């Protein structure tokens, strides 16, 4: 199906606006790529390579969101986009919209680059807001795009999801949040998605709790929190403990000799790399672009 026809199909599948944030035709096809209009913003896809630390072999790509004002063209941090929804329904809509955008652009991107799994973030609030059947709606979208869940790895921040249940100091709420997380990940895995845990080790005080969650969910990748690298803490013991659970360990950072040397010394398996100035593989015809946006 031609890209323009598929964009029309996707727009027809989306409900009419429930608020002023949504567009009746959120997906827009321009010059062989797709962007999304949401809340007077233009949302675009970019991709960072994931490589094997030892061999340098390409293993896949991680999708990243770029946002600019439709009128002002001023950039907006990706995290700030997810502050805009006013309720859970709007939030789930946005989170799924962004992942659909990345999946669709990745199909076009793969026509010009090596294939590999696509790493997509799932916002913690999305996981908490969906009661059951996690991944079902997105699977239907993927299949319409010509992709399968087996080609997708979903990145979830298990610590933040569990922390949200403990925010009011109620242990029972924290336990239910963790149980809901385990059920959600079981749903995702049953549909064929890979699972990556993001920002692991963010809070030292929650490390043992988070290791307990890892033993239950058995992720395919564990991605360390960038602060662990910035603090230059000794990582080999933590990495060895994670690898004992059977999950490759990944870090994200600027692609420098220092990062690669430190990753090899620490036994880290995978790198999600960003060349200096965040020069990402952009989803447009021109290929790589430079951006200082986070």
Sine and cosine of phi, psi and omega as CSV:
sin_phi,cos_phi,sin_psi,cos_psi,sin_omega,cos_omega
0.00,0.00,0.78,-0.62,0.05,-1.00
-0.84,0.54,0.51,-0.86,-0.07,-1.00
-0.84,0.55,-0.68,0.73,-0.03,-1.00
-0.89,0.45,-0.61,0.79,0.03,-1.00
-0.93,0.38,-0.62,0.78,-0.01,-1.00
-0.93,0.37,-0.59,0.81,0.07,-1.00
-0.88,0.48,-0.67,0.74,0.05,-1.00
-0.89,0.46,-0.63,0.77,0.03,-1.00
-0.88,0.47,-0.73,0.69,0.00,-1.00
-0.88,0.47,-0.67,0.74,0.01,-1.00
-0.89,0.46,-0.57,0.82,0.02,-1.00
-0.94,0.35,-0.42,0.91,-0.01,-1.00
-0.99,0.16,-0.30,0.96,-0.07,-1.00
-1.00,0.01,0.65,-0.76,-0.01,-1.00
-0.92,0.40,0.35,-0.94,0.09,-1.00
-0.90,0.45,0.40,-0.92,-0.08,-1.00
-0.83,0.56,0.72,-0.69,0.12,-0.99
-0.99,-0.13,-0.15,0.99,0.01,-1.00
-0.43,-0.90,0.04,-1.00,0.00,-1.00
-0.95,0.30,-0.11,0.99,-0.03,-1.00
-0.98,0.18,-0.52,0.85,-0.12,-0.99
-1.00,0.04,0.44,-0.90,0.11,-0.99
-0.95,-0.30,0.53,-0.85,0.06,-1.00
-0.92,0.38,-0.41,0.91,0.05,-1.00
-0.76,-0.65,0.97,0.23,-0.11,-0.99
-0.91,0.41,-0.55,0.84,-0.04,-1.00
-1.00,0.02,0.74,-0.67,-0.02,-1.00
-0.77,-0.64,0.77,-0.64,0.02,-1.00
-0.98,-0.18,0.81,-0.59,0.00,-1.00
-0.61,-0.79,0.86,-0.51,0.13,-0.99
0.80,0.59,0.69,0.73,0.08,-1.00
0.99,0.16,0.19,0.98,0.06,-1.00
-0.70,-0.71,0.17,-0.99,-0.03,-1.00
-0.83,-0.56,0.65,-0.76,0.16,-0.99
-0.78,-0.62,0.14,-0.99,0.01,-1.00
-0.82,-0.57,0.65,-0.76,0.13,-0.99
-0.97,-0.23,0.82,-0.57,-0.01,-1.00
-0.47,-0.88,0.80,-0.60,0.07,-1.00
0.80,0.60,0.70,0.72,0.00,-1.00
0.87,0.49,0.44,0.90,0.07,-1.00
-0.88,-0.48,0.46,-0.89,0.15,-0.99
-0.96,-0.27,0.87,-0.50,-0.02,-1.00
-0.97,-0.26,0.76,-0.65,-0.07,-1.00
-0.77,-0.64,0.34,-0.94,0.01,-1.00
-0.98,-0.18,0.56,-0.83,0.20,-0.98
-0.62,-0.78,0.36,-0.93,-0.11,-0.99
-0.72,-0.70,0.74,-0.68,0.06,-1.00
-0.95,-0.30,0.74,-0.67,-0.02,-1.00
-0.93,0.36,0.54,-0.84,0.13,-0.99
-0.92,-0.39,0.85,-0.53,-0.11,-0.99
-0.82,-0.57,0.44,-0.90,0.10,-0.99
-0.95,0.31,0.78,-0.63,-0.08,-1.00
-0.89,0.46,-0.65,0.76,-0.08,-1.00
-0.97,0.23,-0.72,0.70,-0.13,-0.99
-0.99,-0.16,-0.34,0.94,-0.09,-1.00
0.98,0.20,0.08,1.00,-0.02,-1.00
-0.93,0.38,0.66,-0.75,0.02,-1.00
-0.95,0.30,0.79,-0.61,-0.01,-1.00
-0.94,-0.33,-0.29,0.96,-0.04,-1.00
0.29,-0.96,-0.28,-0.96,0.01,-1.00
-0.63,-0.78,0.51,-0.86,0.10,-1.00
-0.96,-0.28,0.77,-0.63,0.00,-1.00
-0.99,0.17,0.61,-0.79,0.06,-1.00
-0.72,-0.69,0.50,-0.87,-0.07,-1.00
-0.98,-0.20,0.75,-0.66,0.17,-0.99
-0.92,-0.40,0.69,-0.72,-0.01,-1.00
-0.75,-0.66,0.69,-0.72,0.09,-1.00
-0.67,-0.75,0.45,-0.90,0.06,-1.00
-0.92,0.39,0.68,-0.73,-0.01,-1.00
-0.88,0.47,-0.62,0.78,-0.03,-1.00
-1.00,-0.09,-0.68,0.74,-0.12,-0.99
-0.99,0.11,-0.43,0.91,-0.09,-1.00
0.89,0.45,0.27,0.96,0.05,-1.00
-0.99,0.16,0.71,-0.70,-0.01,-1.00
-0.95,0.32,0.47,-0.88,0.05,-1.00
-0.75,-0.66,0.70,-0.71,0.02,-1.00
-0.86,0.51,0.62,-0.78,-0.05,-1.00
-0.85,0.53,-0.65,0.76,0.00,-1.00
-0.87,0.49,-0.53,0.85,-0.03,-1.00
-0.93,0.37,-0.46,0.89,0.02,-1.00
-0.88,0.47,-0.60,0.80,-0.08,-1.00
-0.99,0.16,-0.01,1.00,0.12,-0.99
-0.99,0.10,-0.31,0.95,-0.15,-0.99
-0.94,0.33,-0.64,0.76,-0.04,-1.00
-0.86,0.51,0.63,-0.78,-0.07,-1.00
-1.00,-0.08,-0.22,0.98,0.00,-1.00
-0.51,-0.86,0.12,-0.99,-0.08,-1.00
-0.90,0.44,-0.62,0.78,0.00,-1.00
-0.87,0.48,-0.70,0.71,0.01,-1.00
-0.91,0.42,-0.60,0.80,-0.03,-1.00
-0.92,0.40,-0.73,0.68,0.01,-1.00
-0.87,0.50,-0.65,0.76,0.05,-1.00
-0.85,0.53,-0.76,0.65,-0.03,-1.00
-0.90,0.43,-0.72,0.69,-0.05,-1.00
-0.87,0.49,-0.68,0.73,0.02,-1.00
-0.94,0.35,-0.59,0.81,0.03,-1.00
-0.87,0.49,-0.69,0.72,-0.02,-1.00
-0.91,0.41,-0.68,0.73,0.01,-1.00
-0.91,0.41,-0.59,0.81,0.07,-1.00
-0.89,0.45,-0.67,0.74,0.05,-1.00
-0.83,0.55,-0.75,0.66,-0.03,-1.00
-0.90,0.43,-0.67,0.75,-0.01,-1.00
-0.90,0.44,-0.67,0.74,-0.02,-1.00
-0.92,0.40,-0.70,0.71,0.03,-1.00
-0.92,0.39,-0.51,0.86,-0.01,-1.00
-0.91,0.42,-0.56,0.83,0.06,-1.00
-0.86,0.51,-0.72,0.70,0.03,-1.00
-0.92,0.40,-0.66,0.75,-0.02,-1.00
-0.88,0.48,-0.62,0.78,-0.05,-1.00
-0.94,0.33,-0.27,0.96,0.09,-1.00
-0.92,0.39,-0.33,0.95,-0.07,-1.00
-0.90,-0.44,-0.15,0.99,-0.09,-1.00
-0.69,-0.73,0.22,-0.98,-0.03,-1.00
-0.89,0.46,0.57,-0.82,0.02,-1.00
-0.97,0.24,0.35,-0.94,0.05,-1.00
0.06,-1.00,0.19,-0.98,0.00,-1.00
-0.93,0.37,0.50,-0.86,0.02,-1.00
-0.97,-0.22,0.82,-0.58,0.03,-1.00
-1.00,-0.08,0.86,-0.51,-0.03,-1.00
-0.84,-0.54,0.73,-0.68,0.05,-1.00
-0.99,0.17,0.64,-0.77,0.16,-0.99
-0.91,-0.41,0.85,-0.52,-0.07,-1.00
-0.92,0.39,0.64,-0.77,0.01,-1.00
-0.81,0.59,-0.61,0.80,-0.02,-1.00
-0.91,0.41,-0.52,0.85,0.05,-1.00
-0.89,0.45,-0.74,0.68,-0.01,-1.00
-0.86,0.51,-0.69,0.72,-0.03,-1.00
-0.94,0.35,-0.50,0.86,-0.12,-0.99
-0.99,0.12,-0.38,0.92,-0.01,-1.00
-1.00,-0.04,0.82,-0.57,-0.13,-0.99
-0.97,0.26,-0.63,0.78,-0.09,-1.00
-0.37,-0.93,0.08,-1.00,0.05,-1.00
0.83,0.56,0.66,0.75,0.03,-1.00
-0.86,0.52,0.72,-0.69,0.05,-1.00
1.00,0.00,-0.18,0.98,-0.05,-1.00
-0.93,0.38,-0.78,0.62,-0.03,-1.00
-0.88,0.47,-0.65,0.76,-0.01,-1.00
-0.94,0.35,-0.57,0.83,0.06,-1.00
-0.87,0.50,-0.67,0.75,0.01,-1.00
-0.89,0.45,-0.62,0.78,0.04,-1.00
-0.92,0.40,-0.70,0.71,-0.01,-1.00
-0.86,0.51,-0.71,0.70,-0.04,-1.00
-0.90,0.44,-0.59,0.81,0.07,-1.00
-0.90,0.43,-0.50,0.86,0.03,-1.00
-0.98,0.18,-0.20,0.98,-0.08,-1.00
1.00,-0.01,0.28,0.96,0.04,-1.00
-0.92,-0.39,0.34,-0.94,0.05,-1.00
-0.88,-0.48,0.45,-0.90,0.07,-1.00
-0.83,0.56,-0.51,0.86,0.00,-1.00
-0.90,0.44,-0.28,0.96,0.03,-1.00
-1.00,-0.02,-0.01,1.00,-0.11,-0.99
-0.87,-0.49,0.71,-0.70,0.20,-0.98
-0.92,-0.40,0.81,-0.59,-0.02,-1.00
-0.99,-0.12,0.78,-0.63,0.00,-1.00
-0.99,-0.16,0.83,-0.55,0.00,-1.00
-0.80,-0.60,0.63,-0.78,0.05,-1.00
-1.00,-0.07,1.00,-0.04,-0.12,-0.99
-0.92,0.40,-0.53,0.85,0.00,-1.00
-0.90,0.44,-0.68,0.73,-0.02,-1.00
-0.93,0.38,-0.61,0.80,0.02,-1.00
-0.91,0.42,-0.71,0.70,0.02,-1.00
-0.92,0.39,-0.62,0.78,0.02,-1.00
-0.88,0.48,-0.57,0.82,-0.05,-1.00
-0.89,0.46,-0.54,0.84,0.03,-1.00
-0.97,0.23,-0.33,0.94,-0.02,-1.00
-0.99,-0.17,0.06,1.00,-0.13,-0.99
-0.88,0.48,-0.53,0.85,-0.02,-1.00
-1.00,-0.05,0.16,0.99,0.04,-1.00
0.99,0.17,0.09,1.00,-0.02,-1.00
-1.00,-0.03,0.92,-0.40,-0.03,-1.00
-0.89,0.46,-0.59,0.81,0.01,-1.00
-0.89,0.46,-0.67,0.75,0.04,-1.00
-0.89,0.45,-0.65,0.76,0.03,-1.00
-0.90,0.44,-0.65,0.76,0.03,-1.00
-0.91,0.42,-0.63,0.78,0.02,-1.00
-0.93,0.37,-0.62,0.79,0.04,-1.00
-0.88,0.47,-0.67,0.74,0.02,-1.00
-0.92,0.40,-0.65,0.76,0.02,-1.00
-0.91,0.42,-0.64,0.77,0.04,-1.00
-0.89,0.45,-0.65,0.76,0.04,-1.00
-0.87,0.49,-0.72,0.69,-0.01,-1.00
-0.88,0.47,-0.67,0.74,0.03,-1.00
-0.90,0.43,-0.67,0.74,-0.01,-1.00
-0.88,0.48,-0.70,0.71,-0.02,-1.00
-0.92,0.38,-0.59,0.81,0.08,-1.00
-0.88,0.48,-0.63,0.77,0.06,-1.00
-0.88,0.47,-0.75,0.66,0.00,-1.00
-0.85,0.53,-0.74,0.68,-0.07,-1.00
-0.92,0.40,-0.58,0.82,0.00,-1.00
-0.90,0.43,-0.39,0.92,0.01,-1.00
-1.00,-0.02,-0.09,1.00,0.08,-1.00
0.96,-0.28,-0.07,1.00,0.02,-1.00
-0.93,0.37,0.58,-0.81,0.25,-0.97
-0.98,0.18,0.37,-0.93,-0.03,-1.00
-0.81,-0.58,0.79,-0.61,0.13,-0.99
-0.88,-0.47,0.69,-0.73,0.09,-1.00
-1.00,-0.08,0.83,-0.56,-0.05,-1.00
-0.99,-0.16,0.48,-0.88,0.09,-1.00
0.81,0.59,0.66,0.75,0.01,-1.00
-0.93,0.35,0.64,-0.77,-0.01,-1.00
1.00,0.06,0.21,0.98,-0.04,-1.00
-0.87,0.49,-0.61,0.79,0.00,-1.00
-0.84,-0.55,0.91,-0.41,-0.04,-1.00
-0.87,0.50,-0.56,0.83,-0.03,-1.00
-0.93,0.37,-0.30,0.95,-0.02,-1.00
-0.96,-0.27,0.16,0.99,-0.15,-0.99
-0.88,0.47,-0.70,0.71,-0.04,-1.00
-0.93,0.38,-0.63,0.78,0.07,-1.00
-0.87,0.49,-0.69,0.73,-0.04,-1.00
-0.93,0.36,-0.55,0.84,0.10,-0.99
-0.90,0.43,-0.60,0.80,0.07,-1.00
-0.88,0.47,-0.65,0.76,0.06,-1.00
-0.91,0.41,-0.64,0.77,0.03,-1.00
-0.86,0.51,-0.66,0.75,-0.01,-1.00
-0.90,0.44,-0.50,0.86,0.02,-1.00
-0.98,0.20,-0.68,0.74,-0.15,-0.99
-1.00,-0.01,-0.34,0.94,0.05,-1.00
0.76,0.65,0.93,0.38,-0.05,-1.00
-0.94,0.33,0.27,-0.96,0.04,-1.00
-1.00,0.06,-0.43,0.90,0.01,-1.00
-0.57,-0.82,0.62,-0.79,0.17,-0.98
-0.88,-0.47,0.84,-0.54,-0.06,-1.00
-0.96,-0.28,0.88,-0.48,-0.07,-1.00
-0.96,0.29,0.51,-0.86,0.07,-1.00
-0.90,0.43,0.70,-0.71,-0.01,-1.00
-0.85,0.53,-0.45,0.89,-0.01,-1.00
-0.90,0.44,-0.46,0.89,0.05,-1.00
-0.90,0.44,-0.57,0.82,0.05,-1.00
-0.97,0.23,-0.66,0.75,-0.03,-1.00
-0.89,0.47,-0.58,0.82,0.00,-1.00
-0.98,0.19,-0.13,0.99,-0.01,-1.00
0.80,0.60,0.67,0.74,0.07,-1.00
-0.97,0.23,0.49,-0.87,0.07,-1.00
-0.91,0.41,0.83,-0.56,-0.12,-0.99
-0.96,-0.30,-0.31,0.95,-0.12,-0.99
-0.81,0.59,-0.64,0.77,-0.02,-1.00
-0.91,0.42,-0.69,0.73,0.03,-1.00
-0.90,0.43,-0.69,0.72,-0.01,-1.00
-0.89,0.45,-0.68,0.74,0.00,-1.00
-0.89,0.46,-0.64,0.77,0.02,-1.00
-0.91,0.42,-0.63,0.78,0.02,-1.00
-0.93,0.37,-0.67,0.74,-0.03,-1.00
-0.92,0.39,-0.42,0.91,0.06,-1.00
-0.90,0.43,-0.38,0.93,0.05,-1.00
-0.99,0.11,-0.08,1.00,0.06,-1.00
1.00,-0.04,0.17,0.99,-0.05,-1.00
-0.95,-0.33,0.78,-0.63,0.14,-0.99
-0.87,0.50,0.53,-0.85,-0.03,-1.00
-0.96,-0.29,0.70,-0.72,-0.04,-1.00
-0.79,-0.61,0.51,-0.86,0.15,-0.99
-0.77,-0.64,0.36,-0.93,0.00,-1.00
-0.85,-0.52,0.66,-0.75,0.04,-1.00
0.05,-1.00,0.01,-1.00,0.06,-1.00
-0.92,0.40,0.67,-0.74,-0.07,-1.00
-0.98,0.21,1.00,0.00,-0.01,-1.00
-0.82,-0.57,0.30,-0.96,0.06,-1.00
-0.88,0.47,-0.58,0.82,0.01,-1.00
-0.89,0.46,-0.70,0.72,0.00,-1.00
-0.90,0.44,-0.73,0.68,-0.05,-1.00
-0.91,0.41,-0.65,0.76,0.01,-1.00
-0.91,0.41,-0.71,0.71,0.01,-1.00
-0.90,0.43,-0.62,0.78,0.01,-1.00
-0.91,0.42,-0.69,0.73,0.02,-1.00
-0.90,0.43,-0.67,0.74,-0.02,-1.00
-0.91,0.42,-0.51,0.86,-0.04,-1.00
-1.00,0.00,-0.07,1.00,0.00,-1.00
0.99,0.16,0.32,0.95,-0.01,-1.00
-0.96,0.26,0.67,-0.74,-0.15,-0.99
-1.00,0.04,-0.63,0.78,-0.15,-0.99
-0.75,-0.66,0.50,-0.86,0.05,-1.00
-0.81,-0.59,0.77,-0.64,0.20,-0.98
-0.99,-0.17,0.95,-0.30,-0.26,-0.97
-0.94,-0.35,0.57,-0.82,0.07,-1.00
-0.81,-0.58,0.90,-0.43,0.11,-0.99
-0.85,0.52,0.33,-0.94,-0.01,-1.00
-0.77,0.63,0.55,-0.83,-0.07,-1.00
0.91,0.41,0.38,0.93,0.06,-1.00
0.81,0.58,0.74,0.67,-0.03,-1.00
-0.98,0.19,1.00,-0.08,-0.12,-0.99
-1.00,-0.08,0.35,-0.94,0.12,-0.99
-0.99,0.17,0.97,-0.24,-0.16,-0.99
-1.00,0.05,0.44,-0.90,-0.09,-1.00
-1.00,0.04,0.55,0.84,0.06,-1.00
-0.90,-0.43,0.10,-1.00,-0.09,-1.00
-0.90,0.44,-0.52,0.85,-0.06,-1.00
-0.95,0.30,-0.17,0.99,0.04,-1.00
0.99,0.16,-0.63,-0.78,-0.10,-0.99
-0.87,0.49,0.65,-0.76,0.08,-1.00
-0.74,-0.67,0.38,-0.93,0.04,-1.00
-0.99,-0.16,0.67,-0.74,0.02,-1.00
-0.50,-0.87,0.65,-0.76,0.08,-1.00
-1.00,-0.09,0.06,1.00,-0.03,-1.00
-0.95,0.30,0.54,-0.84,0.03,-1.00
-0.99,0.13,0.00,0.00,0.00,0.00
